[in-house]
Amino acid sequence: MAQAGFPATARLRQASEFRAVFARGRKYVSRGFVIIAAPGGADRSRLGLALAKRRIARAVDRNRVKRVLRESFRNNRHRLGSIDVVVLARSRTAAMDNAALFAQLAEIWPQLERLNSRPPHDHGSDPAR
């Protein structure tokens, strides 16, 4: 089994990295999260968290949700391949218990896994024209 640590190389840390995911990413929506994922440039999956105080008012709740996200990502990142993921919280996220959050993420990771198996979409010129 792959190591399930969360080193700095597994995190999106710079604003430019987040902007790149927002610009070319694909959106996945669940009851508690909006997840934007894009094929990554590195040879590993990376996670970025954007949990706004406006969506989750209490710091204790934001920290709990971040812990759940990091743990779920750690346990599933070996399956994702080279993908960059940004997670945004929704307003109802703080009211959900950890089991519900883990269950939602367990449904989303396989969808992200399939993102890597799709051929890249060519936005270039159409040879038929």
N, C-alpha and C positions, 0 to 999 in steps of 0.2 A: 504494500500500500504506500502511496506517496505521502511525504511528510505534510502535515496539516498546519504548519506554522504560518505566521503572517508577517513576513519580513517587509522592510521598506520597499523592496522591489515589487511587492504585490499590491502597492497602493498607488492611486493617482494622487499626486501631491501639488502639482503646479496648475495654475489657472489655465494655462495653454493646453494642458492635457484634458481638463474638463471641457474646455471649449471644443476641442477636436471631437470628443464623444458626442456632445450636443449637436455638432454640425453634421456628422455623418452617421449618427447612431439610429438604431431602430427602437421604438418605444414598446414596452410591455406594461400593461396596467393591471393591477390587482386591487383588492379591496383596501389594502393598507399601504401599497407602494406604487410608485411609478419608476420603472427601471428602464434606463436607456443603455443600450449595448451596441458596441461597434467593434469590428475586427481590430485587434491591437497590432502595434508595430513590434512589440517584444515577443519573446518566445514563451510567455506565460500570461495568465490572466491577471488583471489588476482591478481593484475595487476603489471607487470613490464614493464618499458619503456626503450628501447635501441635505441635512435635516434642519429645516428652518425653524427658528423659534416661533414664527408665526403659525406653523402647523402643529408643533409640539411645544407647548408653552413652558412646561416645567423641565428644568435641566435633568432631574433624576429620570424622567421619562425618556428624554433624548438619549441619555447615556445608556439606558436599558435597551432601547431599540438598536443603538449602535453595537452594543455587545452581541445581541442576537444576530444582527447582519454579519458582523465579522466572523462569528462562530459558524454560521451557516455557510458563508463563503469559504472559510478555511476547510470545511469538510467536503466541499464540492468543487473547489477550483481545479483540481487535477483532471476533472471531466470536461472542463470548459475550453481547454486549449488556449489559443492566443486571442483573448478578447478583453476589451476594456468595458467596465460596467460602472455606471453612476446610478445610485439609488436616491430617490427623492421620497420624502414622507408625504402622506396624505393626512388630512385633518383627523380622521378617525383612527389613525395608527396608535396614538397614545392610549386609547381606551381598550386596545386589544391585548390579550395576555400573550405570554411568550410562546405557548403551544400554537396559537393561531398564527402568529408571525412566522414561526418555523414551518408550519404547514403551507402557508402561501409561498414562501421561498422554495420549498420542496417542489412545488408545482412549476415555478418559473425557471429553475436551473435547467431542466431538460429542454425547455424552449430555447434557452440561450445556447445550449449545447448544439442544437440544430443550426444555429446561426453560422457556426463555423463550417458546417458541411455544405452550405449553399455556395454556388459559385458567385464571385463578386459581380454586381450589377454594372454593366458597362454604360456609362452616360455619354460615351463618345459619339462619333458620327455613325450613322446608319449606312452600311455598305449598299443597301438596296436603293438609296437615293442617288 
